[in-house]
Amino acid sequence: ALFTLPPHPPLSSPRTPPTPPSPPTAQATAAPSEVVYDRPAKCEVSGKEAISALSRAKTKECRQQIAEVYCRHKESQLMPEKVTRYCPIEGKANVNVAWDEDSPEDVPSPPVRIAFVLVVHGRASRQFRRLFKAIYHTLHYYYIHVDQRSNYLHRQVLELASQYPNVRVTPWRMATIWGGASLLTMYLRSMADLIAMRDWTWDFFINLSAADYPIRTNNQLVAFLSKYRDMNFIKSHGRDNARFIRKQGLDRLFFECDTHMWRLGDRKIPEGISVDGGSDWFLLNRAFVEYVINSRDDLVVNMKQFYTYTLLPAESFFHTVLENSVHCESMVDNNLRITNWNRKLGCKCQYKHIVDWCGCSPNDFKPQDFHRFQQTARPTFFARKFEASVNQEIVNQLDGYLFGPLPRGTPGLQAYWENAFDEADGVATLSDTQLTHYHAFARMGLARAAASLQGDPKDNSCRYFPMGHPVSVHLYFQSDQFQGYLVKHHATNLATSKLETLETWVMPKTSYKVASPASTFTRLQVAEVGTEWDAKERMFRNFGGLMGPMDETVAMQRWSKGSNVTVTVVWIDPTNVIAATYDILIDASAEYTHYRPPLNQPLRPGVWVVRLLHHWVTVAETRFLIAPQAYVRHQPIKQEDTLKLHDGPAKSSYMEQSFHGLNPVLNIPVHPSQVEQAKRNASLTGPALERWIDSLVGTAWEAGDVCSTSMTGGPGTACPVMQACAKTPWSSLSPDPKSHLVPPRADGRIR
């Protein structure tokens, strides 16, 4: 889809379309003298990439480290020039291994024991527990690293580990990033820990993430690895080596600090060895792992040095060491996994915000991909990626295929809950926009509880006063459709003056509607506005579309196939100011289009409209809410901040050009009284601001239900119509056997 100037409408002044903002350049320059150091750099930093890194690094410590690394490299003190190769053969080993379909579970004696290293982050604890259930056996070992920034998940994993003697959590945690040197450091440190554990006698190292899932049984995996116990399974790139080096950036110097991978210049590949690489998911035998950790030979020592300053080191270090070591003939070019690559969608220059390089990422599996798991052309035992928040049905299907389906009527079979906030993390982990919405959602639940009791209006048994910040927030899905937020919160029952904990389910209202009467234009299927657009999965990661005045909004459209068409998109603010307009040229095969107009901020709070027109006739429109902020830096907003955030951009100008001339053409009247009311609202604070927020949030959300957690173990609640959350199917406290952990059975499994 291309964005162009719409044809001039009748009676309108000429106009030009908004120019998409230029992407940030990695080559921005700043004079080295402007960079502040604790100690002066030991050399003149003259390379444009290093200068750019220095100008963008946020902390003084990071800038100091960048300068030191650059100078050491400039003085040839950083990279080995030549490395010894110990492999007795020339070229790469080409070992073929077979998958025996007739006797897949015949286990050579003794069976191998596996150390699973689970590298997890985020908040999808229930999906992680499902993975753990699927791969668990009492004969194997499970070592879990939780990202330093994922405290909620870390608490969940610690609780899990306490239930099983063969599960341990790393006593240290790192903030690893995609493509960063920290990821390789984390693997090497985990390997060293596993070797040091004398009571864990394992034969294979397997790394998995929470986005992985087995596609064969544990017994089948053990049978296969026991047959090939001397092999190392690692997937190579399979293309021209010189091209791989360029594409992977192995000939560039990188350095990680401030959770960013900075590109600092060029470098040479050491002589004497063959550099290899591919997938960073592998299965390595213990002998090779011990060699990597304990050897002090020239190859291992120099490769650890080389890959400390390498982009995507975990995708190349083990490959290169294995191919050039005495273990080279044990290399099998197969990591026993299926990865759902869709290069067309997955290589949209991702991760640019954390790495000075364009990256690719695999797509999530969907139910239509299930047949791929049953293919046996090559041995495969795991697949990735899976995200229950994107599609849980494929996990249900795979789980049933491996272990038998859960009984029909199993509670929560089609439901999925994912934590979005937990009070132990503190409100500082929330944005002000989220905090504002969650408080409004809690108040909606209290209003719903009060309205649910029919009778004496003086009866306070179902009337509550809100207390403090939310306890927790969960995303709630049913049959892979987002159903809303579940907000757990404290409130005082006015009849008893006792504190209760309630959970409110708030549901989104429909925001998209087609024109009436219906247009003859039928290619448009739906239009949405949100933030955190994921072009790979074609969805907004901000599931509820919670947006505030300082958010950068994206408009998305989904299309059916048809003839080439041009559609005009018009953005209208709550006072009917036309903020932006542009054309989209939709080719015959287009499925999705998305665009973020470069609007001046702050966006005026209220209900916005994005209207789509074909030949200047309205086809459909979608509404979205820009909520006022009740908090600034997690504190109640003060008078001096309200007008700054809530009165819209200067002179109501969202763009350099004005589109006011289009108001009469599009029949969008501007009422002075509406503008005056918006100005009065922009100065509100305290209870008046809360009432305004509640009225606006009520246009986009409704309280579907509310339940009490007090009835699950406390003295109960005075409200006679209040349900117990544990007995309420939608509640985050309701049974979820899919992810519930139980003691091992006699066969050593829990699934």
C-alpha positions in Angstrom: 0.0 0.0 0.0 1.3 3.5 -0.9 0.3 6.7 0.8 -0.4 9.6 -1.5 -2.2 12.9 -1.7 -6.0 12.4 -2.0 -7.7 14.0 -5.0 -8.9 17.5 -4.1 -12.5 17.4 -2.9 -15.0 20.0 -4.2 -14.9 23.3 -2.4 -11.7 22.5 -0.6 -8.4 24.3 -0.6 -5.3 22.6 -2.0 -3.5 20.5 0.5 -0.5 18.2 0.8 -0.4 14.9 2.6 1.6 14.4 5.8 5.1 13.3 5.2 6.0 10.1 7.0 8.7 10.8 9.6 12.2 9.8 8.5 13.5 6.8 10.4 16.2 7.6 13.0 19.6 7.2 11.5 22.4 5.1 13.1 24.9 7.6 11.7 23.9 10.7 13.6 27.0 12.6 14.5 28.2 14.5 17.5 31.5 16.0 18.1 33.6 13.8 20.4 34.3 16.9 22.6 30.6 17.1 23.5 30.7 13.6 25.1 31.2 13.7 28.9 33.6 11.1 30.4 34.8 10.2 33.9 38.2 9.8 32.3 39.3 11.1 28.9 39.4 8.6 26.0 42.8 7.1 25.4 42.6 7.8 21.6 40.8 10.1 19.2 37.3 8.6 18.5 37.0 9.3 14.8 34.9 6.5 13.4 31.4 7.7 12.5 29.7 4.7 13.9 31.5 5.0 17.3 30.8 8.8 17.3 27.1 8.0 16.7 27.1 5.4 19.6 28.7 8.0 21.9 26.1 10.6 21.0 23.2 8.2 21.7 24.4 6.4 24.8 22.4 7.5 27.8 24.8 6.9 30.7 28.3 8.2 31.4 29.5 4.7 32.3 28.3 3.3 28.9 30.0 6.2 27.0 33.2 5.5 28.9 33.1 1.8 28.0 32.4 2.5 24.4 35.4 4.8 24.1 37.7 2.3 25.8 36.5 -0.6 23.6 36.9 1.6 20.5 40.4 2.7 21.5 41.6 -0.9 22.3 40.3 -2.1 19.0 42.0 0.9 17.2 45.3 -0.1 18.8 44.8 -3.8 17.8 44.5 -5.0 21.4 41.0 -6.4 21.2 40.7 -9.0 18.4 42.8 -12.1 17.7 44.5 -12.0 14.3 44.9 -15.8 14.0 43.3 -18.7 15.8 44.3 -22.4 15.9 42.0 -24.9 14.3 42.1 -28.4 15.9 39.6 -30.2 13.7 41.3 -33.2 12.0 39.2 -32.9 8.8 38.9 -30.2 6.2 35.5 -28.5 5.7 32.4 -29.2 7.7 31.4 -32.6 9.0 28.3 -33.9 7.2 26.7 -36.4 9.6 23.2 -37.8 8.8 21.0 -39.1 11.6 17.8 -41.0 11.0 14.4 -41.0 12.7 13.1 -44.5 13.1 9.3 -44.3 12.7 8.8 -48.0 13.4 10.4 -48.1 16.9 10.6 -44.5 18.0 10.7 -45.4 21.7 13.2 -48.2 21.8 15.7 -46.7 24.3 19.4 -47.9 24.1 20.7 -48.5 27.6 21.5 -46.5 29.6 19.0 -43.8 28.6 20.4 -40.3 28.4 19.5 -37.7 31.0 18.9 -34.1 29.8 19.6 -30.7 31.4 16.9 -28.4 30.1 18.0 -24.7 30.4 14.8 -22.6 30.2 15.5 -19.0 29.3 12.3 -17.0 30.0 11.1 -13.5 30.3 7.8 -11.5 30.2 4.6 -12.3 32.1 3.2 -15.4 30.4 3.5 -17.7 33.5 0.7 -20.0 32.5 2.1 -20.7 29.1 5.5 -21.4 30.8 3.8 -23.9 33.2 2.2 -25.7 30.2 5.6 -26.0 28.6 7.1 -27.3 31.9 4.3 -29.8 32.3 4.9 -31.1 28.8 8.7 -31.6 29.1 8.9 -32.6 32.8 10.2 -36.0 33.9 11.8 -37.0 37.2 14.9 -38.3 35.4 15.8 -35.0 33.8 17.0 -31.6 35.2 15.6 -28.1 34.7 17.7 -25.0 35.2 15.7 -21.8 34.8 17.0 -18.3 34.0 14.4 -15.5 34.4 15.3 -12.2 32.9 16.3 -9.6 35.4 13.4 -7.3 34.4 10.8 -10.0 34.8 10.2 -10.0 38.5 6.6 -11.3 38.4 7.7 -14.3 36.4 10.6 -14.9 38.7 8.3 -15.2 41.7 6.2 -17.6 39.8 9.2 -19.7 38.7 10.5 -19.8 42.3 7.2 -21.2 43.5 7.3 -23.8 40.7 10.9 -24.8 41.5 10.0 -25.4 45.2 7.7 -28.2 44.2 10.2 -30.4 42.3 13.7 -31.5 43.6 15.1 -31.6 40.0 14.3 -28.0 39.3 16.5 -25.0 40.2 16.5 -21.4 39.4 19.7 -19.5 38.6 20.8 -17.6 41.8 21.9 -14.8 39.5 19.9 -13.0 36.8 20.8 -11.0 33.7 19.0 -8.5 31.6 19.6 -10.1 28.2 18.7 -8.5 24.9 18.1 -9.8 21.4 21.4 -10.1 19.6 23.4 -9.1 22.7 26.6 -10.5 24.1 24.8 -10.9 27.4 22.8 -13.8 25.9 26.0 -15.8 25.2 27.3 -14.9 28.7 24.1 -16.2 30.2 24.5 -19.5 28.4 28.1 -20.0 29.3 27.4 -19.2 32.9 24.5 -21.6 33.0 26.7 -24.3 31.5 29.4 -23.7 34.1 26.7 -24.0 36.9 25.5 -27.3 35.5 29.0 -28.8 35.3 29.6 -27.7 38.9 26.4 -29.5 40.1 27.9 -32.8 41.1 24.4 -34.2 42.0 23.1 -33.6 38.5 24.4 -36.3 36.2 23.2 -35.1 32.8 24.3 -36.1 29.2 22.7 -33.3 27.0 22.2 -29.6 27.3 19.0 -28.3 25.6 18.0 -24.6 25.7 14.3 -23.6 25.4 12.3 -20.5 25.8 8.7 -20.1 27.0 7.7 -19.8 23.3 8.8 -23.4 22.6 6.7 -26.5 22.8 7.6 -30.2 22.3 6.1 -31.9 19.2 7.3 -35.4 20.3 7.1 -37.1 23.6 9.8 -37.2 26.2 10.3 -40.9 25.6 10.8 -40.4 21.9 13.4 -37.6 22.6 15.3 -39.8 25.1 15.3 -42.8 22.7 16.7 -40.6 19.9 19.4 -38.9 21.9 20.4 -42.2 23.5 21.1 -43.6 20.1 23.2 -40.5 19.1 24.6 -39.7 22.5 28.0 -38.7 21.0 26.5 -36.1 18.6 26.0 -32.4 18.9 22.8 -31.0 17.2 23.2 -27.5 15.9 21.7 -25.8 12.9 24.0 -24.0 10.4 23.0 -21.2 8.1 23.2 -23.3 5.0 24.3 -20.5 2.6 27.5 -18.9 1.2 29.8 -18.2 4.2 31.0 -14.8 3.0 27.4 -13.7 2.6 26.5 -15.1 6.0 29.3 -13.1 7.6 28.1 -9.9 6.0 24.4 -10.5 6.7 25.2 -11.4 10.3 27.5 -8.5 10.9 30.3 -10.7 12.1 32.8 -8.4 10.3 31.6 -5.5 12.5 32.6 -4.5 16.0 29.8 -4.4 18.6 29.6 -3.7 22.3 26.7 -4.0 24.7 25.9 -1.5 27.5 22.8 0.3 28.6 20.8 -2.8 27.4 21.8 -1.8 23.8 24.1 -3.4 21.3 26.2 -0.5 19.8 27.9 -0.8 16.4 31.4 0.7 16.6 33.1 0.0 13.3 34.6 -2.7 11.1 36.9 -5.6 12.1 38.6 -8.6 10.4 37.6 -12.2 10.9 40.6 -14.1 12.5 42.6 -16.3 10.1 43.0 -20.0 10.5 39.4 -21.0 11.3 36.1 -21.3 9.5 33.4 -19.0 11.0 30.0 -20.7 11.1 26.6 -19.9 12.6 22.8 -20.3 12.3 20.2 -20.9 15.0 20.8 -20.1 18.7 18.7 -23.1 19.8 20.8 -26.3 20.1 21.3 -29.6 21.8 24.9 -30.2 23.0 26.4 -33.2 24.6 28.2 -32.9 27.9 31.7 -33.6 26.6 31.5 -30.6 24.3 29.9 -28.4 26.9 32.8 -29.3 29.3 35.3 -28.5 26.6 33.7 -25.1 26.0 33.7 -24.2 29.7 36.9 -25.7 30.9 39.3 -25.6 27.9 42.1 -23.0 27.9 43.2 -23.9 24.4 43.8 -21.2 21.8 40.5 -21.8 20.0 38.2 -21.5 23.0 40.0 -18.6 24.7 40.2 -16.5 21.5 36.6 -17.3 20.5 35.3 -16.1 23.8 37.2 -12.9 23.3 36.0 -12.5 19.7 32.4 -13.1 20.5 32.3 -10.7 23.4 32.2 -8.0 20.8 29.9 -9.7 18.3 26.4 -9.2 17.2 24.2 -12.3 17.7 27.0 -14.2 19.4 24.8 -17.1 20.6 24.0 -17.8 16.9 27.6 -18.3 16.0 29.9 -19.0 18.9 29.0 -22.7 19.5 28.9 -23.4 15.8 32.4 -21.9 15.2 34.0 -23.6 18.2 32.4 -27.0 17.4 33.4 -26.9 13.7 37.0 -26.0 14.5 37.6 -28.2 17.6 38.5 -31.8 18.0 34.7 -32.4 18.5 34.0 -31.3 14.9 33.0 -34.7 13.6 30.2 -34.9 16.1 28.4 -32.0 14.5 24.9 -32.7 13.1 23.4 -29.9 11.0 20.0 -30.2 12.6 18.9 -28.6 15.9 15.9 -31.0 16.0 13.4 -28.1 15.8 10.9 -26.6 13.5 10.9 -22.8 13.4 8.0 -20.9 11.9 9.9 -18.5 9.6 8.0 -16.1 7.4 10.7 -13.8 6.1 8.2 -11.6 4.4 6.6 -10.7 7.7 9.4 -11.4 10.2 12.2 -9.3 8.7 10.8 -5.8 9.0 14.0 -4.4 10.5 13.0 -5.4 14.0 14.9 -4.8 17.2 16.4 -1.5 15.9 15.6 0.1 19.2 18.0 -2.2 21.1 20.5 -3.2 18.4 22.2 -1.1 15.7 21.2 -3.7 13.1 18.1 -5.0 11.5 16.8 -8.3 12.9 14.4 -11.1 12.0 12.0 -13.0 14.2 9.9 -16.1 13.5 6.2 -16.0 13.5 3.8 -17.7 15.9 2.3 -21.1 14.9 -1.5 -21.2 14.2 -3.9 -24.1 13.9 -3.4 -24.3 10.1 0.2 -25.1 10.7 -0.4 -28.3 12.7 0.3 -30.6 9.8 4.0 -29.4 9.9 4.5 -31.1 13.2 3.7 -34.5 11.8 6.3 -34.4 9.0 9.1 -36.8 9.6 11.5 -36.0 6.8 14.1 -35.1 9.4 14.1 -35.7 13.2 12.3 -32.9 15.0 11.3 -32.7 18.6 10.5 -29.1 19.4 8.8 -26.2 17.5 8.7 -22.4 18.0 7.1 -19.9 18.4 4.0 -20.3 20.4 2.2 -17.4 22.2 -1.1 -18.2 23.9 -2.0 -14.5 23.8 -1.8 -14.7 20.0 -3.2 -18.2 19.6 -3.8 -20.8 22.3 -5.8 -23.3 20.1 -2.6 -24.6 18.4 -1.1 -25.3 21.9 -4.3 -27.2 22.9 -4.2 -29.2 19.7 -0.5 -30.1 20.1 -1.0 -30.9 23.8 -3.9 -33.2 22.9 -1.9 -34.9 20.1 1.0 -35.7 22.5 -0.8 -36.6 25.7 -4.5 -37.0 24.8 -7.1 -34.3 24.9 -8.3 -33.0 28.2 -11.9 -34.1 28.9 -14.7 -32.1 27.4 -16.0 -29.7 29.9 -12.6 -29.2 31.5 -12.8 -25.7 33.3 -11.0 -23.0 31.4 -10.2 -25.2 28.4 -10.6 -22.3 25.9 -9.7 -19.5 28.3 -6.3 -17.9 28.8 -5.2 -15.5 31.4 -1.9 -13.4 31.3 -0.8 -11.2 34.0 -0.3 -7.5 33.1 0.4 -6.1 36.6 1.1 -7.4 40.1 1.3 -5.2 43.1 4.5 -6.7 44.3 6.2 -5.1 41.2 5.0 -1.6 42.3 3.0 0.9 40.3 6.3 2.3 38.9 6.2 -0.6 36.4 3.0 0.9 34.9 2.6 3.8 32.6 0.5 6.7 33.8 -2.0 5.8 31.1 -2.3 2.2 32.4 -2.6 3.4 36.0 -5.4 5.9 35.0 -7.4 3.2 33.2 -7.0 0.5 35.9 -8.3 2.8 38.6 -11.2 3.8 36.3 -11.9 0.1 35.7 -12.0 -0.6 39.4 -14.5 2.2 40.0 -16.6 0.7 37.2 -16.7 -2.6 39.1 -17.8 -0.9 42.3 -20.6 0.9 40.4 -21.6 -2.4 38.9 -21.8 -4.1 42.4 -23.9 -1.3 43.7 -26.3 -1.5 40.8 -26.6 -5.2 41.1 -28.6 -5.1 44.3 -32.3 -4.3 43.6 -34.2 -3.0 46.6 -33.7 -0.4 49.3 -31.5 2.4 47.9 -30.2 2.9 51.4 -28.9 -0.7 51.5 -25.1 -0.4 51.6 -24.3 -4.1 51.5 -23.1 -3.9 47.9 -21.7 -0.4 48.1 -17.9 0.0 48.3 -15.3 2.7 48.6 -12.1 2.2 46.5 -8.8 1.8 48.5 -5.4 2.2 47.0 -3.9 1.0 43.7 -4.9 -2.2 41.9 -3.7 -5.5 43.4 -3.3 -7.2 40.0 -4.4 -6.9 36.4 -4.8 -9.8 33.9 -5.6 -9.9 30.2 -8.5 -12.3 29.6 -9.0 -14.3 26.4 -11.7 -16.8 25.4 -11.4 -18.9 22.2 -8.4 -16.7 21.2 -10.4 -13.5 21.4 -9.5 -10.7 23.7 -12.3 -10.3 26.3 -11.0 -7.5 28.3 -9.1 -6.8 31.6 -9.6 -8.4 35.0 -8.7 -5.9 37.6 -8.3 -7.1 41.2 -8.6 -4.3 43.7 -9.3 -3.5 47.4 -12.5 -1.7 48.5 -14.2 -1.1 51.8 -17.7 -2.4 52.1 -19.8 0.5 53.4 -22.2 -1.8 55.3 -19.5 -3.5 57.3 -16.6 -1.1 57.1 -14.5 -4.2 56.3 -11.9 -4.3 53.5 -12.6 -6.8 50.7 -10.7 -7.7 47.6 -12.8 -7.7 44.4 -12.0 -8.5 40.8 -13.8 -6.6 38.0 -14.1 -7.8 34.4 -14.2 -4.9 32.1 -15.1 -5.5 28.4 -14.3 -3.4 25.4 -17.3 -1.9 23.5 -17.5 -2.2 19.7 -15.6 0.7 18.1 -15.8 -0.1 14.4 -18.9 0.4 12.3 -19.7 0.6 8.6 -21.6 3.4 6.9 -25.3 3.5 7.0 -26.6 3.0 4.4 -23.9 0.5 3.5 -21.4 1.5 0.9 -20.9 -0.5 -2.3 -17.2 -0.6 -1.3 -16.7 -4.0 0.4 -13.0 -4.6 0.5 -12.5 -3.1 4.0 -13.0 -5.7 6.7 -12.1 -3.8 9.8 -10.2 -0.7 11.0 -8.5 -0.2 14.4 -6.4 2.4 16.1 -3.9 1.5 18.8 -0.3 1.4 19.8 2.5 -1.3 19.8 1.6 -2.6 16.3 3.2 -5.9 15.6 3.6 -6.1 11.8 4.8 -9.7 12.1 1.7 -11.0 13.8 -0.5 -8.2 12.4 -1.9 -7.2 15.7 -1.7 -4.6 18.4 0.3 -5.8 21.4 -1.5 -3.1 23.4 -4.5 -5.5 23.4 -7.0 -3.1 25.1 -5.8 0.0 23.2 -5.2 2.0 26.4 -3.9 5.3 25.1 -3.1 8.7 26.6 -2.2 12.2 25.3 1.5 11.4 24.7 1.0 8.1 22.8 1.9 7.6 19.2 -1.1 6.0 17.6 -1.3 3.8 14.6 -4.3 3.2 12.3 -4.6 -0.3 10.9 -6.9 -1.6 8.2 -7.6 -5.2 7.1 -8.7 -5.9 3.5 -10.3 -8.6 1.5 -8.8 -9.3 -1.9 -10.2 -7.4 -4.9 -9.4 -4.7 -7.4 -6.9 -1.9 -6.8 -8.5 1.0 -4.9 -7.7 4.3 -3.3 -9.1 5.1 0.2 -8.9 8.4 2.1 -8.2 8.2 5.8 -9.3 11.2 8.0 -8.4 11.6 11.7 -10.8 13.7 13.7 -10.2 14.8 17.3 -12.9 15.2 20.0 -13.6 18.8 19.1 -13.9 17.9 15.4 -10.5 19.3 14.5 -9.3 17.3 11.5 -5.9 16.3 12.7 -4.6 14.4 9.6 -5.7 13.0 6.2 -4.0 10.9 3.7 -4.7 8.4 0.9 -3.9 4.7 0.8 -3.4 2.9 -2.5 -4.6 -0.7 -1.9 -3.3 -3.2 -4.4 -5.4 -6.3 -5.3 -3.6 -8.6 -3.0 -3.1 -6.3 0.1 -4.3 -7.8 3.4 -3.2 -5.2 5.9 -2.2 -1.6 5.9 -1.0 0.5 8.8 0.3 4.0 9.3 1.2 6.4 12.1 0.7 10.0 11.1 3.3 12.3 12.7 0.8 14.2 15.0 1.9 17.0 17.3 1.4 16.1 20.9 -0.4 16.1 23.3 -3.4 14.6 21.7 -6.6 16.1 23.0 -8.3 13.7 25.4 -11.7 12.3 24.4 -13.2 10.1 21.8 -11.4 10.3 18.4 -12.7 9.1 15.1 -10.8 7.7 12.1 -13.1 7.8 9.1 -12.4 6.0 5.8 -13.7 7.3 2.6 -13.9 5.9 -1.0 -14.5 8.6 -3.7 -15.1 10.9 -0.7 -18.0 8.8 0.5 -17.7 7.4 4.0 -17.2 3.7 4.0 -16.7 3.0 7.7 -15.3 4.6 10.8 -13.6 3.5 14.0 -13.6 5.3 17.3 -10.8 5.3 19.9 -10.3 6.9 23.3 -7.5 9.1 24.3 -7.9 9.1 28.1 -7.0 12.1 30.3 -4.2 11.4 32.7 -5.0 11.1 36.4 -1.3 10.6 37.2 2.0 12.1 36.2 5.0 9.9 37.2 2.6 7.7 39.2 1.5 10.6 41.4 -1.9 12.4 41.2 -1.7 15.0 38.5 -1.3 18.6 39.6 -2.9 21.7 38.3 0.2 22.9 36.5 0.3 19.7 34.5 -3.3 19.4 33.5 -3.4 22.1 30.8 0.0 20.9 29.5 -1.4 17.4 28.9 -5.2 17.9 28.3 -5.5 21.0 26.1 -4.3 19.5 22.9 -1.4 20.7 20.8 -0.5 24.4 20.5 -3.2 26.3 18.5 -5.0 23.0 18.0 -2.5 22.2 15.2 -1.6 18.5 14.9 0.3 19.1 11.7 2.2 21.9 10.0 -0.6 22.2 7.5 -4.2 22.8 8.5 -7.2 20.7 7.3 -9.9 23.0 8.6 -11.1 23.6 5.1 -12.3 20.0 4.9 -14.8 20.4 7.8 -17.7 21.6 5.6 -16.8 19.2 2.8 -16.9 16.2 5.1 -19.9 17.7 7.0 -18.0 17.8 10.3 -19.3 20.9 12.2 -17.2 22.7 14.8 -19.3 23.9 17.8 -17.7 26.7 19.9 -19.5 25.3 23.0 -17.8 21.9 22.4 -14.4 23.6 22.2 -15.1 25.7 25.4 -16.2 22.5 27.3 -13.0 20.8 26.2 -11.0 23.7 27.6 -12.8 23.5 30.9 -12.2 19.8 31.1 -8.5 20.3 30.5 -8.1 22.1 33.8 -9.9 19.5 36.0 -8.1 17.8 38.9 -9.2 15.6 41.8 -12.7 14.1 41.9 -13.9 16.3 39.0 -11.1 14.8 36.9 -12.0 11.3 38.0 -15.7 11.9 37.0 -14.5 13.1 33.5 -12.3 10.1 33.1 -15.0 7.7 34.2 -17.5 9.2 31.7 -15.0 8.8 28.9 -13.8 5.3 29.8 -17.5 4.3 30.0 -17.8 5.2 26.3 -15.2 2.5 25.4 -15.6 -0.1 28.2 -18.3 -1.7 30.4 -18.1 -3.7 33.6 -19.1 -7.2 32.6 -19.1 -8.6 36.1 -17.5 -8.4 39.5 -16.6 -11.1 42.1 -15.1 -11.3 45.6 -11.9 -13.0 46.5 -12.9 -12.7 50.2 -15.2 -15.7 49.9 -12.4 -18.0 48.9 -10.8 -18.0 52.4 -11.9 -15.0 54.3 -14.9 -14.2 56.4 -17.1 -13.5 53.4 -18.8 -10.4 52.0 -22.0 -8.7 53.0 -23.1 -8.3 49.4 -25.6 -11.1 48.9 -25.3 -11.2 45.1 -21.5 -11.2 45.0 -20.0 -14.4 43.6 -16.8 -16.0 44.8 -14.0 -15.5 42.2 -12.8 -19.1 42.5 -16.3 -20.2 41.3 -16.6 -17.6 38.6 -15.4 -19.0 35.2 -13.9 -15.7 33.9 -11.9 -14.9 37.1 -8.1 -15.2 37.2 -8.7 -17.2 40.3 -10.9 -19.8 38.6 -9.6 -23.3 38.0 -7.2 -23.7 35.0 -6.2 -27.3 34.8 -4.2 -26.7 31.6 -1.4 -24.9 33.6 -2.0 -26.4 37.0 1.0 -28.3 38.4 0.7 -31.6 40.2 3.1 -34.1 41.8 4.8 -36.5 39.4 3.0 -39.8 38.7 4.6 -43.2 39.0 5.9 -42.9 35.4 7.8 -39.7 36.3 5.6 -37.4 34.3 3.1 -34.7 35.2 1.4 -34.6 31.8 
